[in-house]
Amino acid sequence: MEFIRVCRAELTVFGANLDWSANYWPAAGVSFRNLDQKARNLDPANVMKQPFLDFAKAYFRYQQGHKPTGAKNETRALRCLERALIERREGTDLQYIDLAMLDRAAVLARAQYSAGMACHVGRELARLASFLSEKNLISTRLDWKSPINRPSDTVRTGKKAQEEREKKLPASEALDALAGIFAKNPKESRDIFTTSTTALLLCAPSRVSEVLALPEDCEVWETKRDGTRACGWRFQPGKGGAPMIKWIPDAMVSVAQEAIRRIRELTKEGRHIASWLENNPEKFYRHGGCPQVPEDQPLTILETAAALGIHYENEGYCRTELLRLGLSGRDRVNSLASLNRWVHARLPDGFPWFDKQRGVRFSEALFCLQDKQLRMDTSASVFMVWKPKANTLNFDLQTREINPGYLSSSIFDRHGYNADRQNPLKVTTHQFRHLLDTMAQRGGLSQSEIARWSGRVDIKQNRVYDHMSEFELVDMLRHHDVALTLDRPLEEIAEQIASQIPMTRQEFNTLTIPTAHVTEYGFCIHDYVMAPCQRFRNCLNCSEQVCIKGDRRLDRIRARYAQVKELKERAEREIAEGSAGADRWYDIHALTEKRLAALITILEDPSIKDGAIVRLRNEHEFSPLRRAVEAKAEAGRLSEDQQPLLDGLRGLLEKSHG
């Protein structure tokens, strides 16, 4: 197929020298396995079948070249589609794909993945179907939509909600275990990395990729109003979030400081190596065990091995190790200059950039590690740097099957927390983010504050991370309103509920002030059901502005009176100077000054009790309702049915303006 040929020979995504025949592509971090493959290491028996395998590689390379993604859900969709083709028993050729085949692939996706992931796989299947039709890769047109809907994130009650909370939030036993290991100040590099990184994830809601991209000088300190100091991180969120300072709660500042100190110490040599490799590209890194010889001097086998950190006196062993690394095992063939070229050819992709999008170099990155530094079975590289990924941490937080019958040990296994457990402890890095967001919800932070603290662009995304139970929500409401408590006789509670039953329309119409909202100087009682605001926030000249005797807002009214008096004097001067329109401003300010003076006199009158409602008249105020009533009255053409309505409207006007 021409499409496969072009993707194999002409595309350079994942490298121009990509080994097409390999079923695991390290540069992409994916393997072309089928649904049977569960272990970490790929079993050749669980590779996708031809000819579907070549198409899967071509499609994946093409889509990642046009629209790169981190999740790479194309491979999950391809696995489900391949299994659906195999079940049809007609082969794995693309020409057998039809609507029924895509429906079966969607069913497999539901069975294989979580509800959220299955939704993503369904979308990828629909994208794949459109691609096949638009590019004419099959003879039939596929007009298919995914039947997998996005799972509801608003279910808060019942058994299902409880199960969802347990899946999204970390187990308390796992948190206690990680805290215990961190408190013991572990010495192994792997333990330091895992405990310190999880500690940072528990200090502020973050994605693990964001924490791993922190610069070494990430800490920020600012003095607060009360004189104490606030600690934060220079943070660049993923998924379109703007750069920010992510502040750390005071209770977690000491934990964050200690975690960063340990990671700095762990990665100090890695940053030193990275700085040398970046600034001295023509010289081999002279570490402590490196032979002190000129760059171009031929090295013996033992000297070559020492330069690479292999310190053994056995030439046979050193020769074997050099051959394993792809170097010559003969004397006087390698030199520091040739080894330097060999090292630079194997530097991480994008070097010297650790994260180019965030502007972080390897020599500046907090998590710039030495190659093999986290391995328990060998020593760290003395010449090569390495960038950890999200799964570097995730794989150490749960026991995983690497090969059939062989399990990798997690940090809980190494420290004996799983010894007597039937179900091993496990946790994911994203569960920490869910936990902190839920704690923020419990603590009463506003939705905008939670979104900003979490580095989210859209505030609506908060709901996915809110796992408060129905009981917690009820307790929160009762805490804010003691009237909602149930520690009273049921008869009393029933009477209270009955008293709050909605009133009738007639009862509402008899209220003197049916509605009110707070303003700068008091309360506005305008009924927005009848008409919009007629004063455009000119509250002081409005007859629907209500003030309360004894209210602390009297100081604002006095300040406004002084401002208006000054403005009226300025208008007088402008009139004297002949400025156009100044007379209109004078009239407005004079009216406002007169009303404010009257209002202040009433509010300062000691004979009026505190709490009295003060409302000034305005005989000249325009009212569409009054105008309509007067027009009807002048027309004199009221029927017997209309007369009671007119009387009622007049009563309302007299009540509101009289």
C-alpha positions as CSV (number, residue, x, y, z in Angstrom):
1,M,0.0,0.0,0.0
2,E,1.3,3.4,-1.0
3,F,0.3,5.0,2.3
4,I,2.5,2.5,4.3
5,R,5.4,3.1,1.9
6,V,5.2,6.9,2.3
7,C,5.0,6.7,6.1
8,R,7.9,4.2,6.3
9,A,10.3,5.8,3.8
10,E,9.5,9.5,3.7
11,L,8.3,10.6,7.2
12,T,10.9,11.4,9.8
13,V,8.6,11.4,12.9
14,F,10.5,9.6,15.8
15,G,13.7,9.9,13.8
16,A,14.8,9.5,10.2
17,N,16.6,6.2,11.2
18,L,13.6,4.7,12.9
19,D,13.8,0.9,12.8
20,W,10.5,0.1,11.1
21,S,10.7,-3.6,11.7
22,A,11.0,-3.2,15.5
23,N,7.8,-3.7,17.3
24,Y,8.8,-1.4,20.1
25,W,9.7,2.2,19.2
26,P,11.7,3.7,22.1
27,A,11.5,7.2,20.7
28,A,7.7,7.1,20.8
29,G,7.5,5.0,23.9
30,V,5.0,2.6,22.4
31,S,4.8,-1.1,21.4
32,F,2.6,-2.6,18.8
33,R,1.1,-5.2,21.0
34,N,-2.3,-6.8,21.0
35,L,-4.8,-6.9,23.8
36,D,-3.3,-10.1,25.3
37,Q,-0.1,-8.4,26.2
38,K,-0.2,-7.4,29.9
39,A,3.4,-7.6,31.1
40,R,5.9,-4.7,30.7
41,N,8.3,-6.5,28.4
42,L,6.8,-7.3,24.9
43,D,6.2,-11.0,24.2
44,P,6.8,-11.7,20.4
45,A,3.6,-13.9,20.5
46,N,1.5,-10.9,21.4
47,V,2.5,-8.6,18.5
48,M,-0.2,-7.4,16.1
49,K,-0.7,-9.6,13.1
50,Q,0.3,-8.7,9.5
51,P,-0.9,-7.0,7.3
52,F,-2.6,-4.9,10.0
53,L,0.8,-4.4,11.8
54,D,2.3,-2.3,9.0
55,F,-0.8,-0.2,8.7
56,A,-0.9,0.4,12.5
57,K,2.7,1.6,12.4
58,A,2.0,3.8,9.4
59,Y,-1.1,5.3,10.9
60,F,0.5,6.0,14.3
61,R,3.5,7.7,12.7
62,Y,1.3,9.8,10.4
63,Q,-1.1,11.0,13.1
64,Q,1.7,11.7,15.6
65,G,3.4,13.7,12.9
66,H,0.4,15.8,12.2
67,K,-1.0,16.1,15.7
68,P,1.4,14.9,18.5
69,T,-0.3,13.8,21.7
70,G,1.1,12.6,25.0
71,A,-1.6,9.9,25.6
72,K,-1.1,8.3,22.2
73,N,-4.6,6.8,22.2
74,E,-4.2,5.7,18.6
75,T,-2.5,2.5,19.7
76,R,-5.3,1.6,22.0
77,A,-7.9,2.0,19.3
78,L,-5.7,0.0,16.9
79,R,-5.5,-2.9,19.4
80,C,-9.3,-3.0,19.7
81,L,-9.8,-2.9,16.0
82,E,-7.2,-5.6,15.3
83,R,-9.0,-7.9,17.8
84,A,-12.3,-7.2,16.2
85,L,-10.8,-8.2,12.8
86,I,-9.4,-11.4,14.2
87,E,-12.7,-12.4,15.7
88,R,-14.3,-12.1,12.3
89,R,-11.9,-14.8,11.2
90,E,-11.4,-13.3,7.7
91,G,-7.9,-11.9,8.3
92,T,-6.6,-8.6,9.4
93,D,-6.8,-6.8,6.1
94,L,-8.3,-3.3,6.2
95,Q,-10.8,-4.1,3.5
96,Y,-12.8,-6.2,6.0
97,I,-13.5,-3.1,8.2
98,D,-17.2,-2.1,8.3
99,L,-19.6,-0.5,10.8
100,A,-20.2,-3.8,12.6
101,M,-16.5,-4.2,13.1
102,L,-16.2,-0.7,14.6
103,D,-19.1,-1.4,16.9
104,R,-17.3,-4.6,18.1
105,A,-14.1,-2.6,18.7
106,A,-16.0,-0.2,20.8
107,V,-17.4,-3.1,22.9
108,L,-13.8,-4.3,23.4
109,A,-12.7,-0.9,24.4
110,R,-15.4,-0.8,27.1
111,A,-14.2,-4.2,28.4
112,Q,-10.5,-3.4,28.4
113,Y,-10.3,0.2,29.7
114,S,-11.8,2.4,32.3
115,A,-14.9,4.4,31.4
116,G,-12.9,7.6,30.8
117,M,-10.2,5.9,28.7
118,A,-12.8,3.9,26.8
119,C,-14.4,7.2,25.8
120,H,-11.1,8.4,24.4
121,V,-10.6,5.2,22.5
122,G,-14.1,5.5,21.0
123,R,-13.2,8.9,19.7
124,E,-10.0,7.6,18.2
125,L,-11.9,4.8,16.5
126,A,-14.2,7.4,15.0
127,R,-11.2,9.4,13.9
128,L,-9.7,6.3,12.3
129,A,-12.9,5.5,10.5
130,S,-13.0,9.0,9.0
131,F,-9.3,8.8,8.0
132,L,-9.9,5.5,6.1
133,S,-12.8,7.0,4.2
134,E,-11.3,10.4,3.5
135,K,-8.0,8.9,2.2
136,N,-9.9,6.2,0.2
137,L,-7.9,3.4,1.9
138,I,-11.0,1.1,1.8
139,S,-13.7,0.6,-0.8
140,T,-16.6,1.5,1.5
141,R,-17.4,4.7,3.2
142,L,-17.6,4.6,7.0
143,D,-20.0,7.0,8.6
144,W,-19.5,5.9,12.2
145,K,-19.8,7.7,15.5
146,S,-18.6,6.3,18.8
147,P,-21.3,4.9,21.0
148,I,-19.2,5.4,24.2
149,N,-20.3,8.5,26.0
150,R,-18.2,10.5,28.4
151,P,-18.7,9.1,32.0
152,S,-20.8,11.3,34.2
153,D,-18.7,13.2,36.7
154,T,-21.6,14.5,38.8
155,V,-22.7,11.3,40.5
156,R,-22.2,11.9,44.3
157,T,-24.5,9.4,46.0
158,G,-24.8,5.7,46.3
159,K,-22.5,2.7,45.8
160,K,-21.3,3.8,42.3
161,A,-20.1,7.1,43.6
162,Q,-18.3,5.4,46.5
163,E,-16.5,3.1,44.1
164,E,-15.5,6.1,41.9
165,R,-14.1,7.9,44.9
166,E,-12.1,4.9,45.9
167,K,-10.6,4.6,42.5
168,K,-9.7,8.3,42.2
169,L,-8.3,8.9,45.7
170,P,-5.2,7.3,47.2
171,A,-5.7,4.8,50.0
172,S,-4.8,6.2,53.5
173,E,-2.6,3.1,54.1
174,A,-0.5,4.0,51.0
175,L,-0.2,7.6,52.1
176,D,0.9,6.6,55.6
177,A,3.5,4.2,54.2
178,L,5.0,6.8,51.9
179,A,5.1,9.3,54.8
180,G,6.8,6.7,57.0
181,I,9.5,6.0,54.4
182,F,10.0,9.7,53.8
183,A,10.4,10.3,57.5
184,K,13.1,7.6,57.8
185,N,15.3,9.7,55.4
186,P,16.1,6.8,52.9
187,K,19.5,6.5,51.4
188,E,18.8,4.6,48.2
189,S,18.5,6.8,45.1
190,R,15.3,5.1,44.0
191,D,13.7,5.6,47.4
192,I,14.8,9.3,47.6
193,F,13.4,10.0,44.2
194,T,10.0,8.3,44.8
195,T,9.4,9.6,48.3
196,S,10.6,13.2,47.6
197,T,8.6,13.4,44.4
198,T,5.4,12.2,46.0
199,A,6.0,14.6,48.8
200,L,6.1,17.5,46.3
201,L,2.9,16.2,44.6
202,L,1.2,16.3,48.0
203,C,2.2,19.9,48.7
204,A,0.2,21.4,45.8
205,P,-2.1,19.8,43.2
206,S,0.2,19.2,40.2
207,R,0.6,16.8,37.3
208,V,3.7,14.7,37.7
209,S,5.1,15.9,34.4
210,E,4.9,19.5,35.7
211,V,6.8,18.6,38.9
212,L,9.5,16.7,36.9
213,A,10.0,19.8,34.8
214,L,10.8,22.1,37.7
215,P,14.0,24.1,37.5
216,E,16.6,23.7,40.2
217,D,16.0,27.3,41.5
218,C,12.2,26.8,41.6
219,E,11.6,28.1,45.1
220,V,10.2,31.6,45.6
221,W,9.8,33.4,49.0
222,E,7.6,36.4,49.7
223,T,6.8,38.3,52.9
224,K,3.1,38.4,53.7
225,R,1.2,41.2,55.4
226,D,1.4,39.7,58.8
227,G,5.2,39.5,58.5
228,T,5.4,35.7,57.9
229,R,7.0,34.3,54.7
230,A,5.1,32.4,52.0
231,C,6.8,29.7,50.0
232,G,6.0,28.9,46.4
233,W,7.4,27.3,43.2
234,R,8.0,28.9,39.8
235,F,5.6,26.7,37.9
236,Q,4.6,26.2,34.3
237,P,1.4,24.2,34.1
238,G,0.7,21.8,31.2
239,K,-2.4,21.8,28.9
240,G,-2.2,25.5,28.1
241,G,-1.9,27.0,31.6
242,A,-0.1,30.3,32.1
243,P,3.2,30.4,34.1
244,M,2.5,31.0,37.7
245,I,3.8,30.9,41.3
246,K,2.3,27.8,42.9
247,W,2.0,28.6,46.6
248,I,2.5,25.9,49.2
249,P,0.2,25.7,52.3
250,D,2.1,26.7,55.5
251,A,1.6,23.3,56.9
252,M,3.5,21.7,54.0
253,V,6.3,24.2,53.6
254,S,8.8,22.3,55.7
255,V,8.0,19.1,53.8
256,A,8.4,20.8,50.4
257,Q,11.8,22.3,51.5
258,E,13.1,19.0,52.7
259,A,11.9,17.2,49.5
260,I,13.6,19.7,47.2
261,R,16.8,19.6,49.3
262,R,17.0,15.8,48.9
263,I,16.3,15.9,45.2
264,R,18.9,18.7,44.7
265,E,21.5,16.6,46.5
266,L,20.5,13.5,44.5
267,T,20.8,15.3,41.1
268,K,23.7,17.6,41.8
269,E,26.2,15.5,39.9
270,G,23.8,15.0,37.0
271,R,23.5,18.8,36.6
272,H,27.3,19.1,36.8
273,I,27.7,16.5,34.0
274,A,25.0,18.2,31.9
275,S,26.8,21.6,32.2
276,W,30.1,20.1,31.2
277,L,28.5,18.3,28.2
278,E,26.8,21.5,27.1
279,N,29.8,23.9,27.5
280,N,32.6,21.5,26.6
281,P,31.4,19.5,23.5
282,E,35.0,18.8,22.4
283,K,36.3,17.4,25.7
284,F,35.5,14.2,27.6
285,Y,34.0,14.7,31.1
286,R,36.9,14.3,33.6
287,H,35.2,12.6,36.5
288,G,37.1,11.3,39.5
289,G,38.0,8.0,38.1
290,C,38.9,9.2,34.6
291,P,42.5,8.6,33.4
292,Q,44.4,11.9,33.4
293,V,45.8,11.7,29.9
294,P,45.5,13.9,26.8
295,E,42.3,13.7,24.7
296,D,43.9,12.0,21.7
297,Q,46.1,9.5,23.6
298,P,45.2,5.8,22.9
299,L,43.8,4.1,26.0
300,T,44.3,0.6,27.3
301,I,41.3,-1.6,27.9
302,L,41.5,-0.9,31.6
303,E,41.8,2.9,31.0
304,T,38.9,2.8,28.6
305,A,36.8,1.0,31.1
306,A,37.8,3.4,33.9
307,A,36.8,6.4,31.7
308,L,33.4,4.9,31.4
309,G,33.1,4.1,35.1
310,I,33.8,0.4,34.9
311,H,36.4,-0.2,37.7
312,Y,37.5,-3.8,37.4
313,E,41.1,-5.1,37.2
314,N,40.0,-8.1,35.1
315,E,40.7,-7.2,31.4
316,G,38.3,-10.0,30.2
317,Y,35.4,-8.6,32.1
318,C,36.2,-5.0,30.9
319,R,36.5,-6.2,27.3
320,T,33.1,-7.9,27.5
321,E,31.5,-4.7,28.9
322,L,33.1,-2.5,26.2
323,L,31.8,-4.9,23.5
324,R,28.3,-4.8,25.1
325,L,28.4,-1.0,24.8
326,G,29.3,-1.2,21.1
327,L,33.0,-0.1,21.6
328,S,36.2,-1.8,20.6
329,G,37.6,-4.3,23.1
330,R,41.2,-4.0,21.9
331,D,44.1,-2.1,23.5
332,R,45.1,1.4,22.1
333,V,42.0,1.8,19.9
334,N,39.8,4.1,21.9
335,S,40.8,7.6,23.2
336,L,39.0,10.1,25.3
337,A,38.3,12.1,22.1
338,S,36.6,9.1,20.5
339,L,34.7,8.2,23.7
340,N,33.5,11.8,23.8
341,R,32.1,11.5,20.3
342,W,30.5,8.2,21.3
343,V,28.9,9.9,24.4
344,H,27.5,12.9,22.4
345,A,25.9,10.6,19.9
346,R,23.9,9.0,22.7
347,L,22.8,12.1,24.6
348,P,19.0,12.3,25.3
349,D,16.8,13.6,22.6
350,G,16.7,17.4,22.5
351,F,19.9,17.9,24.6
352,P,20.8,20.4,26.1
353,W,17.0,21.0,26.5
354,F,15.4,19.1,29.3
355,D,12.0,20.7,28.5
356,K,12.3,23.1,25.6
357,Q,8.7,24.2,25.8
358,R,9.2,25.4,29.3
359,G,12.7,26.7,28.7
360,V,14.5,24.3,31.1
361,R,17.9,22.9,30.2
362,F,19.4,19.7,31.7
363,S,22.0,21.8,33.5
364,E,19.2,23.8,35.2
365,A,16.6,21.0,35.8
366,L,15.8,19.9,39.4
367,F,15.3,16.3,38.1
368,C,18.4,16.0,35.9
369,L,19.5,12.5,36.9
370,Q,22.5,10.4,35.9
371,D,21.8,7.5,33.6
372,K,20.9,4.3,35.6
373,Q,21.0,6.3,38.8
374,L,17.6,4.9,39.9
375,R,18.5,1.3,39.2
376,M,19.1,-1.0,42.2
377,D,21.3,-3.5,40.4
378,T,24.0,-1.2,39.0
379,S,25.8,2.0,39.6
380,A,25.0,5.4,38.1
381,S,26.7,6.5,34.9
382,V,29.6,8.8,35.4
383,F,29.3,10.5,31.9
384,M,25.6,10.4,30.8
385,V,22.5,12.2,32.0
386,W,18.9,11.0,32.0
387,K,15.4,12.5,32.2
388,P,12.8,10.7,34.3
389,K,9.3,10.4,33.0
390,A,5.9,10.1,34.7
391,N,5.9,6.3,34.6
392,T,9.4,6.3,36.3
393,L,7.5,7.2,39.4
394,N,4.2,5.4,38.6
395,F,6.0,2.1,38.1
396,D,7.6,2.4,41.6
397,L,4.2,3.1,43.3
398,Q,2.7,-0.3,42.4
399,T,3.7,-3.9,41.9
400,R,3.7,-4.7,38.2
401,E,4.2,-7.8,36.1
402,I,7.3,-7.3,33.9
403,N,7.3,-10.8,32.4
404,P,4.9,-13.7,32.9
405,G,5.4,-14.9,36.5
406,Y,7.9,-12.1,37.4
407,L,6.7,-9.1,39.3
408,S,8.7,-5.9,39.8
409,S,9.0,-4.7,43.4
410,S,7.4,-1.4,44.3
411,I,8.6,0.9,47.1
412,F,6.0,-0.7,49.3
413,D,7.5,-4.1,48.6
414,R,11.0,-3.0,49.3
415,H,10.1,-1.6,52.7
416,G,7.9,-4.5,53.8
417,Y,4.5,-2.9,53.7
418,N,3.1,-5.6,51.4
419,A,4.5,-8.5,53.2
420,D,1.3,-9.5,55.0
421,R,-1.2,-8.0,52.6
422,Q,-3.3,-10.0,50.2
423,N,-3.9,-6.9,48.0
424,P,-0.6,-5.0,47.6
425,L,-0.6,-1.3,48.3
426,K,-0.6,0.8,45.1
427,V,-1.2,4.4,44.2
428,T,-0.9,6.6,41.0
429,T,0.6,10.1,40.8
430,H,-2.7,11.6,39.6
431,Q,-4.5,10.4,42.7
432,F,-2.5,12.9,44.7
433,R,-4.0,15.7,42.5
434,H,-7.5,14.4,43.1
435,L,-6.9,14.3,46.8
436,L,-5.6,17.8,47.2
437,D,-8.5,19.2,45.0
438,T,-11.0,17.4,47.2
439,M,-9.3,18.7,50.3
440,A,-9.6,22.2,48.9
441,Q,-13.3,21.7,48.3
442,R,-13.7,20.5,51.9
443,G,-11.8,23.5,53.1
444,G,-14.2,25.9,51.4
445,L,-11.9,27.4,48.7
446,S,-13.8,29.0,45.8
447,Q,-13.9,27.3,42.5
448,S,-11.7,30.1,40.9
449,E,-9.1,29.7,43.6
450,I,-9.0,25.9,43.2
451,A,-8.6,26.2,39.4
452,R,-5.8,28.8,39.8
453,W,-4.0,26.7,42.4
454,S,-4.3,23.6,40.3
455,G,-3.1,25.4,37.1
456,R,-6.3,24.8,35.2
457,V,-7.5,27.0,32.2
458,D,-11.2,26.0,32.6
459,I,-12.9,26.3,36.0
460,K,-15.4,23.6,34.9
461,Q,-12.6,21.0,35.1
462,N,-12.8,21.3,38.9
463,R,-15.9,19.0,39.1
464,V,-13.9,16.0,37.8
465,Y,-11.6,16.3,40.8
466,D,-14.2,17.0,43.5
467,H,-14.9,13.7,45.4
468,M,-16.8,15.0,48.4
469,S,-19.5,12.5,49.5
470,E,-23.1,13.4,49.9
471,F,-22.7,13.2,53.7
472,E,-19.8,15.7,53.6
473,L,-21.9,18.1,51.5
474,V,-24.8,17.9,54.0
475,D,-22.5,18.4,57.0
476,M,-21.0,21.5,55.2
477,L,-24.5,23.0,54.7
478,R,-25.4,22.3,58.3
479,H,-22.2,24.0,59.5
480,H,-23.1,27.1,57.6
481,D,-26.8,27.1,58.6
482,V,-27.5,25.7,62.0
483,A,-31.2,25.7,61.1
484,L,-30.6,22.6,59.0
485,T,-29.5,20.5,61.9
486,L,-31.7,17.5,62.9
487,D,-31.1,17.5,66.6
488,R,-34.6,18.9,67.4
489,P,-38.1,17.3,67.7
490,L,-39.6,16.3,64.3
491,E,-42.6,18.4,65.0
492,E,-40.5,21.5,65.3
493,I,-38.6,20.7,62.1
494,A,-41.9,20.1,60.3
495,E,-43.2,23.5,61.5
496,Q,-40.1,25.2,60.3
497,I,-40.3,23.6,56.8
498,A,-44.0,24.6,56.6
499,S,-43.1,28.2,57.4
500,Q,-40.8,28.3,54.4
501,I,-43.3,26.9,51.9
502,P,-43.5,29.4,48.9
503,M,-46.2,32.1,49.4
504,T,-49.1,32.8,47.1
505,R,-49.0,35.6,44.5
506,Q,-51.5,37.6,46.6
507,E,-49.2,37.4,49.6
508,F,-46.2,38.4,47.6
509,N,-48.0,41.4,46.2
510,T,-48.8,42.7,49.7
511,L,-45.1,42.8,50.7
512,T,-43.8,46.3,51.2
513,I,-40.3,45.3,50.0
514,P,-40.6,42.1,47.9
515,T,-37.0,42.1,46.7
516,A,-33.8,43.7,47.7
517,H,-30.1,43.6,47.0
518,V,-27.1,45.3,48.5
519,T,-25.7,48.5,47.0
520,E,-22.8,50.8,48.0
521,Y,-25.0,52.9,50.2
522,G,-27.8,50.6,51.3
523,F,-30.2,48.4,49.5
524,C,-32.0,48.5,46.1
525,I,-35.6,47.4,46.2
526,H,-36.3,47.7,42.5
527,D,-38.3,44.8,41.1
528,Y,-36.4,43.6,38.1
529,V,-39.3,41.4,37.1
530,M,-41.2,44.5,36.1
531,A,-38.4,46.5,34.4
532,P,-34.7,46.9,34.2
533,C,-32.8,49.5,36.2
534,Q,-33.9,53.0,35.1
535,R,-31.1,54.8,36.8
536,F,-28.0,53.0,35.5
537,R,-26.5,52.7,39.0
538,N,-27.3,56.3,39.9
539,C,-28.6,55.0,43.2
540,L,-28.5,58.2,45.2
541,N,-31.1,59.9,42.9
542,C,-33.3,56.9,42.8
543,S,-36.5,56.5,45.0
544,E,-35.9,52.8,45.2
545,Q,-32.7,53.3,47.1
546,V,-33.2,52.3,50.8
547,C,-30.8,53.2,53.7
548,I,-30.8,51.9,57.2
549,K,-30.3,54.1,60.2
550,G,-27.2,53.1,62.1
551,D,-25.6,51.4,59.1
552,R,-21.8,51.7,58.9
553,R,-22.2,52.8,55.3
554,L,-23.0,56.3,56.6
555,D,-19.3,57.1,56.2
556,R,-19.5,56.3,52.5
557,I,-22.5,58.6,52.2
558,R,-20.6,61.5,53.9
559,A,-17.6,60.9,51.6
560,R,-19.8,60.9,48.6
561,Y,-21.5,64.2,49.8
562,A,-18.0,65.9,50.0
563,Q,-17.2,64.7,46.4
564,V,-20.5,65.9,45.0
565,K,-20.1,69.2,46.7
566,E,-16.7,69.7,45.1
567,L,-18.0,68.6,41.7
568,K,-20.9,71.2,42.0
569,E,-18.4,73.9,42.7
570,R,-16.3,72.9,39.7
571,A,-19.4,73.0,37.6
572,E,-20.2,76.6,38.8
573,R,-16.7,77.7,37.7
574,E,-17.1,76.0,34.3
575,I,-20.5,77.9,33.9
576,A,-18.7,81.2,34.7
577,E,-16.1,80.4,32.1
578,G,-18.7,79.6,29.5
579,S,-18.1,75.9,29.1
580,A,-20.8,74.2,27.0
581,G,-22.9,71.7,28.9
582,A,-21.6,72.7,32.3
583,D,-25.1,73.8,33.3
584,R,-26.5,70.3,32.9
585,W,-23.8,68.9,35.1
586,Y,-24.5,71.6,37.7
587,D,-28.2,70.6,37.8
588,I,-27.3,66.9,38.3
589,H,-24.8,67.6,41.1
590,A,-27.1,70.1,42.8
591,L,-29.9,67.6,43.0
592,T,-27.5,64.9,44.3
593,E,-26.1,67.3,46.9
594,K,-29.6,68.2,48.1
595,R,-30.6,64.6,48.4
596,L,-27.4,63.6,50.2
597,A,-27.7,66.5,52.7
598,A,-31.3,65.4,53.5
599,L,-30.3,61.8,53.8
600,I,-27.3,62.6,56.1
601,T,-29.6,64.8,58.3
602,I,-32.0,61.9,58.8
603,L,-29.3,59.3,59.4
604,E,-27.6,61.5,62.0
605,D,-30.8,62.4,63.8
606,P,-30.6,60.9,67.3
607,S,-34.4,60.9,67.7
608,I,-34.7,58.2,64.9
609,K,-34.0,54.7,66.2
610,D,-31.3,52.6,64.7
611,G,-32.7,50.1,62.2
612,A,-35.2,52.5,60.7
613,I,-35.7,52.3,57.0
614,V,-35.0,55.6,55.2
615,R,-36.3,56.2,51.7
616,L,-36.3,59.6,50.0
617,R,-39.0,60.7,47.6
618,N,-38.3,62.0,44.1
619,E,-41.5,63.6,42.6
620,H,-39.8,64.1,39.3
621,E,-38.6,60.6,38.8
622,F,-39.6,59.0,35.5
623,S,-41.6,55.7,35.8
624,P,-42.8,53.7,32.8
625,L,-45.4,52.1,35.1
626,R,-46.7,55.5,36.3
627,R,-46.8,56.7,32.7
628,A,-48.8,53.7,31.6
629,V,-51.4,54.1,34.4
630,E,-51.8,57.8,33.8
631,A,-52.2,57.2,30.1
632,K,-55.0,54.7,30.8
633,A,-56.7,57.1,33.1
634,E,-56.6,59.9,30.6
635,A,-58.0,57.7,27.9
636,G,-61.1,57.1,30.1
637,R,-61.9,53.9,28.3
638,L,-61.6,51.4,31.1
639,S,-63.9,48.4,31.3
640,E,-65.3,47.0,34.5
641,D,-62.6,44.3,34.4
642,Q,-59.8,46.8,34.0
643,Q,-60.8,49.2,36.8
644,P,-59.6,46.9,39.7
645,L,-56.3,46.4,37.9
646,L,-55.8,50.2,37.6
647,D,-56.7,50.7,41.3
648,G,-54.2,48.0,42.2
649,L,-51.4,49.6,40.1
650,R,-52.2,53.0,41.7
651,G,-51.9,51.5,45.1
652,L,-48.5,50.0,44.3
653,L,-47.3,53.4,43.0
654,E,-48.6,55.2,46.1
655,K,-46.9,52.6,48.3
656,S,-43.5,52.9,46.5
657,H,-43.4,56.7,46.1
658,G,-45.6,57.9,48.9
